[in-house]
Amino acid sequence: MLNGNNMNKEPITLNGLEKLKEELVFLKEKKRPEIVAAIAEARSHGDLKENAEYHAAKEEQSHNEGRITEINDIIARANVIDVTKLTNDGKVIFGSTVYLENLDTGDKINYKIVGKDEANLKEKLIYFQSPIGKGLIGKNKNDLVEIITPAGKKSFEIKDVKYI
């Protein structure tokens, strides 16, 4: 790759790296042969210009190979951060789990701060570059934090920080 930015290390949790490796195995060993078989099957139907199955399979192949390349790139740049090996001084860092209280509503919530490919709000996994992630990193247990989110300004107290 000519783009020097691709050499930047990408922080990732151990769990995130394992999930990417599992996806890579699935794409290479299961999905790729299925697509190749679908292309061969569609080819056997004759005229490729009018063959929608063939074109759909070729497009799926392109997406699959693109994702394989993307995962290989992420793994090559992965900087695995295992917070369980670090001394917990109450500071919010990449990979830590932050227990918050929303000072406006009294709601309690926790987030694990993760890399881009792991982020999943439903699972309370937030991207470290997201507004909440950026607002929390570097803060400490018992700090009061104001975060500007798309839904407006939110005030939190950091109740606990765990390296799990």
N, C-alpha and C positions, 0 to 999 in steps of 0.2 A: 504494500500500500504506500502511496506517495504521501498521504496525509499524515503528518507527524503527530497530530492529535490522537491518533489511534494507539499510540504507544503509552498514553496515560494509563496509570494503574487504576483499576476499577475496584473500589472496596466492595467486598461481598462477605456474607456470613458463611460459615461452614455448611449450614443447612441449605443456603441458596446455591452454593457451588454443587452440592450433591444433587439438588433438583435439576440443575442445568445438565449435569452429566447424565442423569436418568433420561431427560428429554432427548439428549443427543443420541443415546443408544436407541431409544424408541424411533427417532426419525431415520436413523441410518439402517437399523436392522429390521424394522417392521414396516414403517411408512414407505421408505424408498422402494423396497421390492414390490409392495402393493401397487405403487404408482407405475413402476416399470411393467408390471403385469397388465395393468389397465391400459397402458399405451399400446402394448402388444396386441391386446384384445381388440382395441379400437382400430388399430391398423388393419387387422384381419377383415374388418368390415368394408374395406375398399377405399373409395375416393376420399382422400384426406381433406380436400377443400371444403366439402359439405359435411364433414364428420365432427359433430359437436362434442361427442365423447372424447375424441382424440384431442381436440383443442383444450377441453376442460382438464384432461389428464396432463397435458403438457404444461398448462398454467399452474396446476397443483404441484407439478414437479419443480417448476421454477421457484414457487414459494417455499417448498420444502428445502431445496438446496440453498436458498437464501438464508433461511433460518439456521441451517447447519453451519453455514459460514459465519453467521452472526454469533452463534453460541461458541464456536471455536475461537473467535476473536475475543469474546468476553473471558473465556477460560484462560486464554493466553495472557490477558492483561489482569487477571484476577489477583487482587491483594486480599487474601483471606484474613479476616480479622475475627479471632476467637476470643470474645470478651471473657469467657470463663477462665482464661489463663492470665487475665489482667487483675491488678489490685483495684478493688472497688473503693474509690475515694469519694463516691457520691456525685461524681461529675457525669453529665450526659455525654456519651460518646457514641460513635457508630457502633451498632450492634447491641447497645444497651436497651433495656426495657424500662420505660419511664411511666410512673404511676402519677396521674394528675387528678387534681380536683378543679372543676370548672367553677370559678369564683362567682360567676353570674347565676348559675343554676344549681350549684352544689353537686352536680353529677360527677361521678368518679369514672375515669377511663384510663386505660393504659395502652401504650404503643411501643412496639419494638422498632428501632430505627435501622433500616436496611438499605440495600442497593436497589437500583432501578428495576432489575428483573424480578426482584422478590416482592416489591411493593404491592400490597393488596389491602385496601382499606377495610374490606369486610373481615379480614383476618387480623386487623389492627397492626398491619405491617406498613410503616410509612417510609417513603423515600427520603433519604437524608437531605436531598436538595429541595424538597417540597417546602412550602411556607412554614408548616408546623415543624418539620425536621430541622430546618435552618433556625427556627426560633428556639428550639430546645437544645441543640448541640452546644456544648461549652457551658451550659448552665449547671447549677448544682442543686442537690436535694435541699428542700425548703425555700428555694428561690421563688419569687413571684415573676411570672412571665406574661407579657402581652404579645399576642400573635395576630397579625393581620391575615385573615383568611378570606377566600372569595365571599364567604358569608358575613364578613365584617370582623371587627376587632373582638378577640376573645381573651379573657384573663384566666390564667391557671396558676395554681400553686403546685410545685413539684413535691409530691408527698414522699416519693421513694424512687430510687434508681437501682435497678438490679442488673448484674452482669450474668445472665443465665442463657 
